[in-house]
Amino acid sequence: MNSPVKVIGFVQAKNAWPLLALSISHALMNHVDEVHVLNHACADGSFEGLRHLQGLWKGRIHVCDFHDEAYLQEASTNTLIELSRHDPADWIYVFDADEFLLTQGQRPLKEILVEVDSKYDCIKYEVQNWVSTECLDETLLDHYRMLRYRSVPGHTYTGSIVDEIGFGKMTFFDVPFPSKIMARSNAAFWLGAGAHTLSSSTEAPTFNISADILRAAHFPFLTRKGLENRARHGQRLIQDRFPPSYGWQSQMIYRFLQESKLDWFWKNHSIASQEEHHDKAGLPFVVDDRFREAIEPTLCFLKDKLDPDIFKRSGGLDANFQKPENAQVPFLTTVRLVRKLQLIMDATQHKYDATIVER
């Protein structure tokens, strides 16, 4: 019999409350032992809400408040992982506030990971986009039961994806979403943005797990209001001179905001709540109840345990709120993180040199 594994989750979130309460609680109820949260310059209900969640999940939620507006996702996530090293784990699971793991028969992730052959350092799992409804109110727990529409990508495109979406020739849901990676914690690795890629100092054998066993439900556009947050994020990425491919969805939404097309975009990327409109033209989707079934225990838990006023809070911080200073990063943690990068860079250079010699 295999020994149990310890899984630690990591999530970086900016103005994602109250969805963040749902994704963290879902992960803790079903898949992970603890969650480390990077509360990134949030001006919504996240600060108060996360403290309330910590009271519900005693000792299982760790929050780092980070007030720099720059969105350095890779550096922030990998630093947070390194800071958690004092609490040894077997597997690292990085997720976003809008992602929820779905497993076959609703098995816990820990039971699945314990069966992964020791020769694999990582697993790669599919991420599937789901379509929201036009009228969804993220502050009402009952509304999450309406999320039944899984996208089925399949459109053939030849030009720029953003242009074709902007011209109405296709939708975002026609585009397959990249898979994500979970990794064993004992390797020197660097997770790319969104945990879609991994760099390692040595070869990292990866197991491609079947979507029937494990997948993630992703809600990229949950509400019309959320599009405005995505647009602000896209604007920041452009200001910080990230390439168009980095956070391209958010940069695309910012472009549509500039063109006064957010209402048009939302209409084309959501489903009317009336049953007779479920055959909405242009959206590739099927009705799938697996998310609704998987999230039901979490909805019941939050309805029973979480203060509804805190869950519904979406306003900014109190004007008199004083941002706490960022915790000082231990020097040992900094050294280990830099050493990890050094090993990865050395390995990359070695591979490059070997290729040159071979040529």
LUMLUMFI-364036 format. One line per field, with one value per residue (C-alpha): residue number from 0; residue in three letters; chain; x, y, z. Coordinates in steps of 0.5 Angstrom, whole numbers, plus 500, padded with zeros to 3 digits. Example, Ala and Ser with C-alpha at 12.3 -4.5 7.8 and 13.67 -1.06 7.14 Angstrom:
BEGIN
vovo	0:1
marpa	ALA:SER
lumlum	A:A
u	525:527
v	491:498
w	516:514
This chain:
BEGIN
vovo	0:1:2:3:4:5:6:7:8:9:10:11:12:13:14:15:16:17:18:19:20:21:22:23:24:25:26:27:28:29:30:31:32:33:34:35:36:37:38:39:40:41:42:43:44:45:46:47:48:49:50:51:52:53:54:55:56:57:58:59:60:61:62:63:64:65:66:67:68:69:70:71:72:73:74:75:76:77:78:79:80:81:82:83:84:85:86:87:88:89:90:91:92:93:94:95:96:97:98:99:100:101:102:103:104:105:106:107:108:109:110:111:112:113:114:115:116:117:118:119:120:121:122:123:124:125:126:127:128:129:130:131:132:133:134:135:136:137:138:139:140:141:142:143:144:145:146:147:148:149:150:151:152:153:154:155:156:157:158:159:160:161:162:163:164:165:166:167:168:169:170:171:172:173:174:175:176:177:178:179:180:181:182:183:184:185:186:187:188:189:190:191:192:193:194:195:196:197:198:199:200:201:202:203:204:205:206:207:208:209:210:211:212:213:214:215:216:217:218:219:220:221:222:223:224:225:226:227:228:229:230:231:232:233:234:235:236:237:238:239:240:241:242:243:244:245:246:247:248:249:250:251:252:253:254:255:256:257:258:259:260:261:262:263:264:265:266:267:268:269:270:271:272:273:274:275:276:277:278:279:280:281:282:283:284:285:286:287:288:289:290:291:292:293:294:295:296:297:298:299:300:301:302:303:304:305:306:307:308:309:310:311:312:313:314:315:316:317:318:319:320:321:322:323:324:325:326:327:328:329:330:331:332:333:334:335:336:337:338:339:340:341:342:343:344:345:346:347:348:349:350:351:352:353:354:355:356:357:358
marpa	MET:ASN:SER:PRO:VAL:LYS:VAL:ILE:GLY:PHE:VAL:GLN:ALA:LYS:ASN:ALA:TRP:PRO:LEU:LEU:ALA:LEU:SER:ILE:SER:HIS:ALA:LEU:MET:ASN:HIS:VAL:ASP:GLU:VAL:HIS:VAL:LEU:ASN:HIS:ALA:CYS:ALA:ASP:GLY:SER:PHE:GLU:GLY:LEU:ARG:HIS:LEU:GLN:GLY:LEU:TRP:LYS:GLY:ARG:ILE:HIS:VAL:CYS:ASP:PHE:HIS:ASP:GLU:ALA:TYR:LEU:GLN:GLU:ALA:SER:THR:ASN:THR:LEU:ILE:GLU:LEU:SER:ARG:HIS:ASP:PRO:ALA:ASP:TRP:ILE:TYR:VAL:PHE:ASP:ALA:ASP:GLU:PHE:LEU:LEU:THR:GLN:GLY:GLN:ARG:PRO:LEU:LYS:GLU:ILE:LEU:VAL:GLU:VAL:ASP:SER:LYS:TYR:ASP:CYS:ILE:LYS:TYR:GLU:VAL:GLN:ASN:TRP:VAL:SER:THR:GLU:CYS:LEU:ASP:GLU:THR:LEU:LEU:ASP:HIS:TYR:ARG:MET:LEU:ARG:TYR:ARG:SER:VAL:PRO:GLY:HIS:THR:TYR:THR:GLY:SER:ILE:VAL:ASP:GLU:ILE:GLY:PHE:GLY:LYS:MET:THR:PHE:PHE:ASP:VAL:PRO:PHE:PRO:SER:LYS:ILE:MET:ALA:ARG:SER:ASN:ALA:ALA:PHE:TRP:LEU:GLY:ALA:GLY:ALA:HIS:THR:LEU:SER:SER:SER:THR:GLU:ALA:PRO:THR:PHE:ASN:ILE:SER:ALA:ASP:ILE:LEU:ARG:ALA:ALA:HIS:PHE:PRO:PHE:LEU:THR:ARG:LYS:GLY:LEU:GLU:ASN:ARG:ALA:ARG:HIS:GLY:GLN:ARG:LEU:ILE:GLN:ASP:ARG:PHE:PRO:PRO:SER:TYR:GLY:TRP:GLN:SER:GLN:MET:ILE:TYR:ARG:PHE:LEU:GLN:GLU:SER:LYS:LEU:ASP:TRP:PHE:TRP:LYS:ASN:HIS:SER:ILE:ALA:SER:GLN:GLU:GLU:HIS:HIS:ASP:LYS:ALA:GLY:LEU:PRO:PHE:VAL:VAL:ASP:ASP:ARG:PHE:ARG:GLU:ALA:ILE:GLU:PRO:THR:LEU:CYS:PHE:LEU:LYS:ASP:LYS:LEU:ASP:PRO:ASP:ILE:PHE:LYS:ARG:SER:GLY:GLY:LEU:ASP:ALA:ASN:PHE:GLN:LYS:PRO:GLU:ASN:ALA:GLN:VAL:PRO:PHE:LEU:THR:THR:VAL:ARG:LEU:VAL:ARG:LYS:LEU:GLN:LEU:ILE:MET:ASP:ALA:THR:GLN:HIS:LYS:TYR:ASP:ALA:THR:ILE:VAL:GLU:ARG
lumlum	A:A:A:A:A:A:A:A:A:A:A:A:A:A:A:A:A:A:A:A:A:A:A:A:A:A:A:A:A:A:A:A:A:A:A:A:A:A:A:A:A:A:A:A:A:A:A:A:A:A:A:A:A:A:A:A:A:A:A:A:A:A:A:A:A:A:A:A:A:A:A:A:A:A:A:A:A:A:A:A:A:A:A:A:A:A:A:A:A:A:A:A:A:A:A:A:A:A:A:A:A:A:A:A:A:A:A:A:A:A:A:A:A:A:A:A:A:A:A:A:A:A:A:A:A:A:A:A:A:A:A:A:A:A:A:A:A:A:A:A:A:A:A:A:A:A:A:A:A:A:A:A:A:A:A:A:A:A:A:A:A:A:A:A:A:A:A:A:A:A:A:A:A:A:A:A:A:A:A:A:A:A:A:A:A:A:A:A:A:A:A:A:A:A:A:A:A:A:A:A:A:A:A:A:A:A:A:A:A:A:A:A:A:A:A:A:A:A:A:A:A:A:A:A:A:A:A:A:A:A:A:A:A:A:A:A:A:A:A:A:A:A:A:A:A:A:A:A:A:A:A:A:A:A:A:A:A:A:A:A:A:A:A:A:A:A:A:A:A:A:A:A:A:A:A:A:A:A:A:A:A:A:A:A:A:A:A:A:A:A:A:A:A:A:A:A:A:A:A:A:A:A:A:A:A:A:A:A:A:A:A:A:A:A:A:A:A:A:A:A:A:A:A:A:A:A:A:A:A:A:A:A:A:A:A:A:A:A:A:A:A:A:A:A:A:A:A:A:A:A:A:A:A:A:A:A:A:A:A
u	500:503:504:500:502:502:500:500:497:499:494:496:490:488:481:478:474:469:471:477:473:470:477:481:475:474:482:482:476:478:485:490:493:494:494:499:496:499:494:497:495:488:483:476:474:480:484:478:475:482:482:475:477:483:479:475:481:485:492:491:491:497:497:502:500:504:502:507:502:507:505:511:507:513:518:512:509:516:518:512:514:521:518:514:520:520:513:515:511:511:507:506:499:499:492:488:482:478:480:477:480:475:477:473:468:470:477:481:487:492:489:491:498:500:499:504:510:516:520:515:517:511:504:501:493:488:485:478:474:467:462:458:451:450:446:451:452:458:456:450:452:446:448:454:450:448:455:454:457:463:467:469:474:475:475:480:484:489:490:491:487:485:483:479:475:475:472:467:469:471:470:475:472:474:481:484:487:494:495:498:503:504:511:514:517:524:526:530:525:522:514:513:507:500:504:503:511:516:524:528:536:535:530:523:520:512:506:500:494:488:482:477:482:484:482:481:475:477:472:476:470:465:462:461:464:470:472:473:478:481:482:486:490:492:493:498:502:502:505:510:512:511:510:503:503:504:497:494:487:488:491:486:480:484:484:476:475:479:474:468:467:466:459:459:465:461:454:458:462:456:450:443:440:433:433:430:437:442:443:446:449:457:459:462:459:456:452:456:454:461:463:456:456:464:462:456:459:463:457:454:460:461:453:453:460:462:459:455:456:464:462:458:463:466:468:475:479:477:480:484:487:494:498:502:509:511:515:522:524:529:536:537:530:533:540:536:532:538:541:535:535:543:542:537:541:547:543:540:547:550:544:545:553:552:547:553:558:553:552
v	500:507:512:518:524:532:537:544:549:556:561:569:573:580:583:576:576:572:567:566:564:558:556:556:552:547:546:545:540:536:536:539:540:547:553:559:565:571:577:581:589:587:593:589:584:579:582:581:575:571:573:570:564:563:562:557:553:553:553:551:558:562:569:574:581:584:591:592:594:590:583:579:572:568:571:572:565:561:566:564:556:557:561:555:550:550:546:540:537:532:535:543:545:552:554:561:563:561:554:548:541:536:528:522:520:526:522:527:529:526:519:520:523:517:512:516:512:515:516:522:529:532:531:535:535:538:545:546:553:554:559:563:566:573:574:571:574:572:574:569:562:559:562:558:552:555:554:548:549:547:549:545:548:546:553:553:560:562:569:573:570:577:580:574:575:582:581:576:571:566:567:566:559:556:556:550:552:550:544:546:542:540:538:534:539:536:538:544:547:554:554:559:564:560:554:552:550:548:549:544:543:536:533:532:526:528:524:526:524:523:528:523:522:529:536:543:547:554:560:566:570:569:576:583:586:582:584:591:588:584:590:594:588:588:595:594:589:593:599:594:592:585:582:581:573:574:575:576:575:581:585:583:585:592:593:591:596:602:600:600:593:590:589:586:581:579:578:574:570:568:564:567:564:562:555:557:561:555:554:561:561:562:559:552:548:542:542:538:538:535:542:543:536:538:544:543:541:547:551:548:549:556:558:555:557:564:570:572:580:578:573:579:584:587:594:597:598:603:609:609:602:602:597:592:592:586:581:581:575:570:571:563:563:568:564:558:561:564:557:554:559:558:551:551:556:552:546:550:553:546:543:549:548:540:542:547:541:536:541
w	500:498:503:503:500:502:497:498:494:491:489:487:486:485:486:485:491:493:487:491:497:493:490:496:500:494:494:502:502:496:494:498:506:506:501:501:498:495:496:491:491:492:493:494:500:499:505:510:507:507:515:515:511:516:522:518:516:522:520:513:510:510:507:504:503:497:495:489:483:478:476:476:476:475:480:486:485:485:491:495:493:496:502:504:504:512:511:507:502:497:491:489:486:483:481:480:483:477:477:480:480:477:478:476:482:486:488:492:488:494:492:485:486:491:485:480:479:482:476:474:477:474:471:466:466:462:463:460:459:462:460:465:464:463:469:474:481:484:491:491:492:489:482:482:481:474:471:467:460:458:452:446:442:435:430:425:425:420:422:429:434:437:431:429:436:435:428:431:426:433:440:446:447:440:442:446:453:455:460:467:471:478:480:486:491:491:485:483:478:476:474:468:468:470:471:464:463:468:467:471:473:470:466:469:467:466:466:462:466:462:463:465:471:473:469:471:470:468:468:465:464:470:470:466:472:472:464:467:472:466:462:468:469:461:461:467:463:457:461:464:457:457:450:447:449:456:459:452:454:459:454:449:454:455:447:447:452:448:442:447:445:452:452:445:448:454:450:445:451:456:455:457:463:459:457:450:449:451:443:443:436:436:442:442:448:451:458:463:470:473:476:479:482:485:487:491:498:498:497:502:507:505:506:513:515:512:514:508:508:508:502:498:500:493:495:496:503:508:507:513:512:513:508:513:511:507:511:510:506:510:507:506:502:497:497:495:490:487:487:484:478:477:477:471:467:468:465:460:458:458:453:448:448:447:441:438:439:435:430
